[in-house]
Amino acid sequence: MLIRYKRNHEKIAMGLLSFVPTEKDLKKLQQTIKEYEQNEQWQLYLWKQEEDIIGIIGVSIIDKNFVEIQHVSVNPSHRHQGIGKQMIKALKDMYTNAQIKPSELVAPFYEKCEENEQ
């Protein structure tokens, strides 16, 4: 289940985002979290399974008709279980009236999810 990021999730969110190749540097990671906290156009969601938060997906809302996925990350011990795909599906269910596209960084993963859906 997707839940909206709150500041008390900061450490978990930073941990999950640190698995994204472009977010390895601590300063860059802190800057990204700050952007999600302060920019209303950037929304961060955590994937909660039972009591654990095991994934994260971040979007940039370009306008009411267009949402771009900026980040997708799943805890390595929970990978290859379809969680990333579930997060994308939940995001599509959340933004039913918008076109959802991946950023350049997320595109390869997104396309893989789309292929497996057909």
N, C-alpha and C positions, 0 to 999 in steps of 0.2 A: 504494500500500500504506500502510495506517495504521500508524504507529509511536507508541509511548508517549512523551510529552514527558519530556525530561530537562533538568536545569538547564543543561547545556552548549548547549542549543538556545534559551536565553532570548532572545537578540537576534533570531533568526529568528522565534520565536513572537511577540515584541512587534511586530516589523515587520508580520507577517501580521494580528495582532489590531488593529493601528492602522488597518486598512481598515474595521473595523466602526464604524459611525457613533457608537455610544455609547462608544467607546474612543479617541476623538481626543485627549483630555486626557492628558498624560503621567502625572500622579499617579493618575488613574483606571486607566490601562493598567497601571502598576506594581502597583496594588492588586489588579487582576484576576489578573495573573500570580502574585502572592503567594498569592492564594486557591487557585489551581490547584496550587501547590507544597505548601501546608500543609494544605489540607482534603482528607481522604481521600475525601469524597463527590464532589469535583470532579475530573474526569479530562480531561486535555488530550491530543489526538492530533494528530500531524502527518502530512500526506499526502506521501509520498516517491514521486517518479516518476523513474526512473533514478537519478541521483545528486543530484537537486535536491529540496528541500522547497518545495512550491508551494502548500500549503493547510493549513488548521488547522480542527479541530472540537473543541469543548469541551462536556462534558456534566456534569450534576449528577445523581448517583444518589440518587434520593429513597428508594427501597428496592429489594429484589431484583426487584420486579415492575414498577418504573417508573423510566424514565430520561428526563430532560429535556435537550434540546439547547439550550445557552446561547449558543454562538457558532459561526458558520461563516464562513470567509473563504478566498478564493483569490487568489493573486497576480494583479493586474490583467492582466498579459501572458499569463496562462493561462486567463482567463475565457472563458465561452461554449464550452467544450470538454467539458462534462459532468463536470468534476472534483468540483464540489459534490455532485452527484447520486451519484457514485461513493463519496464519503466517507460519505454518509448510508446507502447500501447496505452498505458495509463495517461501519458502526456497527451496523446491524440484524443483520448476520451475527455480529457480536461479542456482542451482547446478545440472543440468540435467545429467551430465556425472559422478556424484559421488554417491556413496552409502551413504545414510544419516541414521545415527543411533543415538539414544538418549543416553545420559550419564545415569548412574545409577539413579541419582536424577530425571531426566526428563522421564525415561522409563515408569512409570505408566501412566502419562498423555499422552505420545506418543502412547502407546498401546491402550488407550481409544479412541484416535482420529482415529487410524487405524481400530478399531472394528466398529466404527460408519460410516466409509467410505464404508464398504462392505454391 
